[in-house]
Amino acid sequence: MYRLMTCFALLCSAALAAPSSAPTGEWLTGPAFPAPVYEEDFAGAAASGTRLLLLPDGHYSRTELNFSYIPGFFGSYVITCGTLNVHAERGRYAVSGDRLTFQPEQVREVHGLSPSALNSGCKRSEGIASTPKLTSYQATFALSGTQLAVNIQGTRQTYAPRPARAADEVAAASRSVPVGGLTARNASVTPPTTPLITSEPYTATGTWQAKLDVSGMQVPLQFKLYDDGEQSLSGSGYVGSQYVAWVLGSRTGAFDLGLDVDGTELKLKVEGRFTGDRYEGTFRAQDGSGADLGGGTLNMSRDAR
């Protein structure tokens, strides 16, 4: 417990020299396709887009989907046929200042792949696959608000976090339509007595003001969290403008919280629950070797959206 209190005292001072770190999470350009489209089911893409996934453990994946059209024929008619060129890679990354170094461990490319949705008359193609040479490369990045700009080998792309899943459209109250259709004006329609209300799916996405409490010592932090609407929760933590923490786990309220305190890495195993715009939980802290350092509480409230 003494070691944990010492680390928290340093964090409280907000004077730690937090290392520059790339923002972890899922970053996208173009439409937000389901995750499998960027990983294996490339044919599910219906437009161009890029996905950059930066994990707190130093692993990454980057997928570029380039969608275009080529001519085809339906009888004597000229039609357009969609085609995809795909570049997908996985590996490890390192950060130094505003520079990212990527070391691919697996690279795949497919040229001329037909998308799942294809016009009638177009010839379906599985594309030509290749495995380019594994070569490390560097990029620079800049984070401004929720926009991440990455310059890779002279090509600059601006990413945004995956948006929270849109609420399901509210279904209109069903009404009986007379046999004569909408033109049968004399038919009476009885409106529903109670208005239909469909609640919006919950999301933990947002900016949260947090307090870690260990034996009465409170550490204020700010978290920017992203809830993918399905299972996962990720995000970053700050003391002032300094990046000091990462979050990765379940949207149910159980997640890992990684802290870098004056060069000492701590992992907090957090258990709790989200209730609207509030979160209450407890944690156990571990050092880099996994030794237990003691526990405390984590309470958060979300900024107005």
LOTIDREN-472050 format. One record per residue (C-alpha): y, x, z; residue in one letter; chain. Coordinates in steps of 0.2 Angstrom, whole numbers, plus 5000, padded with zeros to 4 digits. Layout:
BEGIN
     y     x     z  rest  kette
     Y     X     Z     A      A
...
# end
This chain:
BEGIN
     y     x     z  rest  kette
  5000  5000  5000     M      A
  5012  5014  5004     Y      A
  5010  5021  4986     R      A
  5014  5004  4979     L      A
  5029  5002  4990     M      A
  5035  5019  4984     T      A
  5033  5014  4966     C      A
  5042  4998  4969     F      A
  5057  5007  4978     A      A
  5059  5017  4962     L      A
  5059  5002  4951     L      A
  5071  4993  4962     C      A
  5083  5008  4960     S      A
  5083  5004  4941     A      A
  5086  5022  4938     A      A
  5069  5027  4931     L      A
  5069  5035  4915     A      A
  5059  5023  4906     A      A
  5051  5030  4890     P      A
  5056  5023  4873     S      A
  5043  5011  4868     S      A
  5040  5000  4853     A      A
  5040  4981  4857     P      A
  5022  4976  4858     T      A
  5016  4959  4851     G      A
  5014  4951  4834     E      A
  5028  4953  4822     W      A
  5028  4944  4805     L      A
  5038  4943  4789     T      A
  5035  4927  4777     G      A
  5025  4912  4783     P      A
  5015  4912  4799     A      A
  4997  4911  4793     F      A
  4983  4910  4806     P      A
  4977  4927  4813     A      A
  4961  4927  4802     P      A
  4971  4927  4786     V      A
  4978  4944  4791     Y      A
  4961  4951  4797     E      A
  4947  4945  4785     E      A
  4951  4929  4777     D      A
  4964  4936  4765     F      A
  4961  4922  4752     A      A
  4969  4910  4764     G      A
  4987  4916  4760     A      A
  4997  4906  4749     A      A
  5013  4917  4749     A      A
  5018  4935  4752     S      A
  5020  4941  4770     G      A
  5017  4955  4782     T      A
  5009  4956  4800     R      A
  5012  4970  4812     L      A
  5002  4969  4828     L      A
  5007  4982  4841     L      A
  4995  4982  4856     L      A
  5000  4989  4873     P      A
  4985  5000  4873     D      A
  4991  5010  4858     G      A
  4981  5001  4845     H      A
  4989  4993  4830     Y      A
  4985  4983  4814     S      A
  4996  4981  4799     R      A
  4992  4969  4784     T      A
  5003  4967  4769     E      A
  4999  4951  4758     L      A
  5008  4952  4741     N      A
  5006  4935  4732     F      A
  5011  4933  4713     S      A
  5006  4923  4698     Y      A
  4997  4928  4682     I      A
  4995  4917  4666     P      A
  4979  4907  4664     G      A
  4973  4893  4652     F      A
  4967  4875  4654     F      A
  4961  4871  4637     G      A
  4975  4875  4626     S      A
  4988  4874  4640     Y      A
  4995  4889  4648     V      A
  4995  4888  4667     I      A
  4999  4899  4682     T      A
  4985  4907  4693     C      A
  4989  4914  4710     G      A
  4983  4932  4714     T      A
  4984  4943  4729     L      A
  4985  4961  4732     N      A
  4981  4966  4750     V      A
  4983  4981  4761     H      A
  4976  4981  4778     A      A
  4974  4995  4791     E      A
  4970  4997  4809     R      A
  4972  5012  4820     G      A
  4982  5020  4834     R      A
  5001  5022  4835     Y      A
  5013  5033  4846     A      A
  5031  5031  4850     V      A
  5044  5045  4851     S      A
  5062  5038  4853     G      A
  5065  5027  4838     D      A
  5050  5034  4828     R      A
  5033  5027  4826     L      A
  5018  5037  4821     T      A
  5003  5028  4814     F      A
  4986  5035  4813     Q      A
  4975  5024  4803     P      A
  4957  5023  4807     E      A
  4952  5010  4794     Q      A
  4961  5005  4778     V      A
  4956  4992  4765     R      A
  4964  4987  4749     E      A
  4960  4973  4737     V      A
  4968  4970  4721     H      A
  4968  4954  4710     G      A
  4960  4943  4724     L      A
  4961  4924  4720     S      A
  4968  4913  4734     P      A
  4958  4899  4741     S      A
  4970  4886  4733     A      A
  4968  4889  4714     L      A
  4974  4878  4699     N      A
  4960  4870  4689     S      A
  4956  4881  4674     G      A
  4959  4897  4683     C      A
  4945  4910  4684     K      A
  4941  4914  4702     R      A
  4941  4933  4706     S      A
  4935  4942  4722     E      A
  4946  4956  4717     G      A
  4943  4975  4716     I      A
  4941  4983  4733     A      A
  4945  5001  4738     S      A
  4946  5012  4753     T      A
  4961  5024  4752     P      A
  4962  5040  4761     K      A
  4966  5040  4780     L      A
  4983  5048  4781     T      A
  4995  5047  4796     S      A
  5013  5042  4792     Y      A
  5029  5039  4802     Q      A
  5042  5025  4803     A      A
  5058  5021  4812     T      A
  5061  5005  4821     F      A
  5076  4996  4829     A      A
  5075  4980  4839     L      A
  5090  4968  4839     S      A
  5087  4952  4849     G      A
  5071  4945  4842     T      A
  5072  4954  4825     Q      A
  5062  4970  4823     L      A
  5067  4981  4808     A      A
  5054  4994  4803     V      A
  5057  5007  4789     N      A
  5041  5014  4782     I      A
  5042  5028  4769     Q      A
  5059  5021  4763     G      A
  5054  5003  4763     T      A
  5063  4993  4776     R      A
  5056  4976  4783     Q      A
  5063  4965  4796     T      A
  5050  4956  4807     Y      A
  5051  4941  4819     A      A
  5039  4936  4832     P      A
  5027  4923  4828     R      A
  5036  4906  4831     P      A
  5029  4895  4844     A      A
  5017  4882  4836     R      A
  5027  4867  4831     A      A
  5024  4851  4841     A      A
  5013  4839  4831     D      A
  5022  4826  4822     E      A
  5025  4810  4831     V      A
  5014  4797  4823     A      A
  5024  4781  4818     A      A
  5018  4765  4828     A      A
  5005  4757  4817     S      A
  5010  4740  4810     R      A
  5000  4727  4801     S      A
  5005  4726  4783     V      A
  5002  4709  4775     P      A
  4991  4707  4760     V      A
  5005  4705  4748     G      A
  5011  4723  4753     G      A
  5029  4727  4758     L      A
  5036  4714  4746     T      A
  5029  4700  4757     A      A
  5045  4697  4766     R      A
  5040  4681  4775     N      A
  5026  4689  4785     A      A
  5031  4692  4803     S      A
  5028  4709  4811     V      A
  5027  4710  4830     T      A
  5034  4726  4836     P      A
  5025  4736  4850     P      A
  5031  4731  4867     T      A
  5031  4749  4874     T      A
  5038  4763  4864     P      A
  5026  4777  4858     L      A
  5029  4793  4867     I      A
  5020  4809  4862     T      A
  5023  4824  4873     S      A
  5027  4840  4866     E      A
  5013  4854  4868     P      A
  5018  4866  4882     Y      A
  5023  4884  4878     T      A
  5027  4898  4889     A      A
  5038  4906  4875     T      A
  5055  4911  4882     G      A
  5065  4922  4893     T      A
  5060  4922  4911     W      A
  5069  4929  4927     Q      A
  5055  4936  4938     A      A
  5053  4943  4956     K      A
  5039  4954  4961     L      A
  5037  4954  4980     D      A
  5027  4967  4990     V      A
  5029  4965  5009     S      A
  5047  4958  5008     G      A
  5053  4971  4995     M      A
  5058  4961  4980     Q      A
  5059  4969  4962     V      A
  5069  4959  4949     P      A
  5063  4959  4931     L      A
  5066  4950  4915     Q      A
  5052  4945  4904     F      A
  5052  4940  4886     K      A
  5036  4931  4883     L      A
  5027  4924  4868     Y      A
  5014  4910  4869     D      A
  5004  4909  4853     D      A
  5000  4891  4856     G      A
  4981  4894  4856     E      A
  4975  4906  4869     Q      A
  4986  4922  4871     S      A
  5001  4927  4880     L      A
  5011  4943  4877     S      A
  5028  4950  4880     G      A
  5039  4964  4887     S      A
  5048  4967  4904     G      A
  5065  4974  4907     Y      A
  5076  4981  4921     V      A
  5093  4978  4914     G      A
  5092  4984  4896     S      A
  5078  4997  4900     Q      A
  5060  4992  4894     Y      A
  5048  4995  4909     V      A
  5033  4983  4906     A      A
  5021  4975  4895     W      A
  5012  4958  4897     V      A
  4995  4954  4889     L      A
  4983  4940  4894     G      A
  4980  4921  4894     S      A
  4993  4907  4892     R      A
  4984  4899  4906     T      A
  4993  4911  4918     G      A
  4981  4925  4921     A      A
  4987  4941  4913     F      A
  4989  4960  4915     D      A
  5006  4967  4918     L      A
  5008  4985  4915     G      A
  5022  4995  4923     L      A
  5028  5013  4920     D      A
  5037  5018  4936     V      A
  5045  5036  4935     D      A
  5030  5042  4925     G      A
  5017  5033  4936     T      A
  5008  5019  4927     E      A
  5003  5004  4936     L      A
  4993  4989  4931     K      A
  4995  4972  4940     L      A
  4981  4960  4938     K      A
  4991  4943  4939     V      A
  4983  4926  4943     E      A
  4994  4910  4944     G      A
  5000  4895  4934     R      A
  5014  4889  4923     F      A
  5022  4873  4929     T      A
  5036  4868  4917     G      A
  5049  4881  4918     D      A
  5042  4890  4933     R      A
  5028  4901  4937     Y      A
  5020  4906  4954     E      A
  5006  4919  4955     G      A
  4999  4933  4965     T      A
  4994  4951  4959     F      A
  4983  4966  4964     R      A
  4990  4983  4958     A      A
  4979  4997  4952     Q      A
  4984  5015  4947     D      A
  4978  5024  4932     G      A
  4961  5027  4939     S      A
  4958  5009  4943     G      A
  4961  5012  4962     A      A
  4967  4997  4972     D      A
  4985  4999  4978     L      A
  4988  4982  4987     G      A
  4995  4966  4981     G      A
  5010  4954  4982     G      A
  5017  4939  4973     T      A
  5026  4935  4956     L      A
  5038  4921  4954     N      A
  5047  4917  4938     M      A
  5059  4904  4931     S      A
  5063  4902  4913     R      A
  5081  4902  4906     D      A
  5087  4887  4898     A      A
  5081  4885  4880     R      A
# end
